[in-house]
Amino acid sequence: MNSLSQQSGTLFVVAAGNTGAEAAMGAPGVADAALTVAAVDRDDQLAYFSSRGPRYGDYGLKPDIAAPGVDILAAKATRTGGNDADGWYTTMSGTSMATPHVAGAAAILAQQHPDWPAARLKDALMSTSKALPGLDAYAVGAGRVDVPASLAAPVTATGSAWFGFFGWPHTDPAPVARTVTYSNAGAAPVTLDLAESAAIAGGPYDVDPTADAGTPAPDGMFALSADRVTVPAHGTASVTVTARPSMAMTARRYLGQVTATAPGLALRTQFGLFTEDERHNLHVSVRDRSGKPVQGYLELQAFGQPDPYLFAFDGDLDLRLLKGTYSALTLIPVAGDHGPDSQAMALLGDPEIVLDRDRSITLDARKAKEVAARVPGAPRTEDRVLQLNWYRSDGATSTIDEQLLLGPQYDEAFVLPTGKVTAGAFEYETRWRKAYPLLTIGDNVPFLGQPGSSLYAGRDELDVVRVGAGAAADYAGKRVRGKIAVATRSDAVSPGERAANAAAAGARLLIVVNDGPGKLLEWVGADDGTTSPIPVVSVTARAGAALPGRLRVEGCRTRRTCTTSSTSTPGGSPTTSRTGRAPRTSPASTCASTATPRRRAGSTAGPSARTARSPSASCSRPPCPARAPTMCPRRPARAGPRTR
């Protein structure tokens, strides 16, 4: 936005946003060159939804100005429902309703002064705006736009002056000077009386945003080079404003204004600075299993704070954080080891980051270890549940207990080994629920049961018939009865329609080949929740192209079934865990495991802790379940990462 403004000479008027929160404005409104607009109501009170400053990171002065944005009556376009019957006007609220007021004001001012550059138009609108008592520059900028005042004022002033962000450490910082310029478009000189005032506007937005708010700045912290200035006709005059940040309290934001008055004229220039408390830089790099940067979200737990922060990252993330102890956690999808279409999830974390100076950490999936459970005797099993659990507590205020269920498209999990912790408690564990497969196709054809599918019963050798996209017309002239129908997914045929067409043709099983990359998972049952009239599975495009003309299919049948649960290494390097088989005579059909005790401060995962205890398991002969495991609603895990 800054470059575009400079290259084009255009004043861009941008909405502040509708988060209603502090330090929540984003691009392009945070650009210095933009004229960023907050919203007020008809009584010049700040709209509850209007995003407020300061600018995230450097506490810069944003927004710049305010305008009415609550219950604004405006024209309604045809595409948004405007018509003769319902009317051509609508009432809406938002900073996007406030912004056109300011854009219109800028256009009117530019029409009166066609030679004024964009920066002067911005300064003029800001310096002549209406002051709004009780609302500071981080809420409404310079004030509410005042079109008559901006048109009538012969003199305008610099809209704002930012003295800077003084990062830690800031021992005896030098004075900073800024120039405020007054421009006279009139035919007569104008003498202005100048005065400055400043006060604390609060503390850090992430610690105590209202700390000491309203406390006047110390005498001499801000000073003017002159208390009166004469601006010549069609000319300019300047005054220097000097700030002495060495007089500022640490971790406080200061806001103030320079007021210039003359008979019938009042101009205001906003200014401010911020002195940082003790903070340090944390650089986080996240890489996938091939070493490439990856996108995702980082959950950052700060000891002493009840809720974690959530940050988006794109390979790398730079944070400025308070001195203290932190725990970082992210999950990223990665390539698995079970063939070219295998999908895995990697849990990457560092449970203890002591930020007493600038630090860098790398969460590298190349160093992550596969976590897996092996049933003794190596019978063929499938995971009904694959769950990754992360527990970290400072022993007092801050506790994170994440229980993350992986979706059925993930056939593997990888976890990054961690070092021992020295404070609080930390535990990691993996949990499985394993069972004999409800369906096998061919010699280990990889497939994914679809939500809402009925189950296949029996053991058969079936011919494969390809039926295009699976529309009714695609079955014309094809003998599908008693065979496997293979259809390629298409937006032209709904999943339910595709299943119904295969059932109507007499197919025993429908295999849907994904028409895009990756695995396919879509609801194939009826809208009322009943299962499909035919079993439906999906395969990737790669697997679908390689399907032979005949396949062995073995489905759900009454047989001995064993379901086990197991946990893997808490705290240290994750390794393979084993689950046990139960006696045939046991009446239960699920198994529970005894979790390994949580690691406490100062403990380490020795050889005895590398393998979880083998759980007891029990087996029975249950009837075929109503739907496949990927279709069953799993017991919900604890909610995912919370954000402020």
Number of C-alpha atoms within 10 A of each C-alpha: 15 13 10 12 17 13 9 9 12 14 21 21 22 25 30 34 24 20 14 16 16 18 21 18 25 14 12 18 23 26 19 16 21 25 32 28 37 36 33 26 18 13 7 19 17 25 22 16 19 30 29 28 27 23 20 15 11 16 23 24 25 31 32 32 29 36 26 28 27 22 14 16 13 12 12 15 13 11 7 9 14 15 13 8 7 9 13 15 14 16 12 13 19 23 26 19 23 25 25 18 19 27 17 13 20 24 15 15 20 17 11 11 13 11 9 14 13 21 18 18 22 26 25 26 30 30 32 29 26 21 19 17 9 8 15 18 26 24 28 32 28 32 30 26 25 19 19 12 18 23 17 11 18 18 28 27 28 24 29 25 21 18 21 18 17 20 18 14 13 15 10 10 12 11 14 14 18 16 14 18 18 26 22 22 18 15 11 13 17 20 15 21 15 19 16 18 16 21 19 24 25 20 23 20 20 11 11 12 16 15 17 15 15 14 13 15 19 14 10 11 15 22 18 20 14 13 13 15 17 16 22 19 16 14 16 17 14 17 17 14 20 18 24 19 25 16 16 18 17 19 22 25 27 25 24 24 21 25 18 24 17 13 9 7 16 20 27 28 23 26 27 25 25 28 25 22 20 18 19 20 17 18 15 18 18 24 22 22 19 11 12 12 15 17 15 14 17 23 21 22 26 25 23 16 14 12 18 22 16 18 15 12 17 13 16 15 16 13 13 14 17 18 17 16 17 20 20 22 19 19 19 20 19 21 18 20 13 12 9 11 18 18 20 22 23 27 24 26 23 20 27 22 18 13 18 14 13 14 13 14 14 14 21 21 25 15 16 21 18 18 22 20 21 16 16 10 8 7 10 11 17 17 20 21 20 22 19 24 19 20 18 25 22 21 15 11 12 17 22 20 17 19 20 21 19 16 14 20 18 17 17 22 23 28 24 20 20 18 13 19 20 13 16 18 20 27 20 26 24 27 24 23 22 25 22 18 17 21 20 18 15 15 9 7 14 18 21 20 26 27 22 26 27 24 25 22 17 12 14 15 14 19 16 21 21 19 21 16 22 27 20 16 11 14 20 11 7 11 13 24 17 15 22 25 30 27 25 22 22 18 8 11 16 17 22 19 18 23 29 22 23 30 20 14 18 17 23 21 27 27 25 29 25 21 19 12 10 16 20 21 18 15 18 27 25 17 10 6 10 13 21 24 22 23 27 29 25 25 26 22 20 15 16 21 10 9 14 11 11 14 18 13 19 18 18 19 19 12 12 13 21 24 25 28 27 29 31 29 24 27 28 23 21 27 22 16 22 20 25 20 19 20 12 14 9 11 11 16 18 19 21 16 17 13 17 17 10 16 21 18 15 11 15 16 18 10 7 8 20 18 20 25 20 19 20 18 22 22 21 19 15 14 12 16 13 13 21 23 20 20 18 13 8 11 8 9 12 12 10 12 20 11 11 7
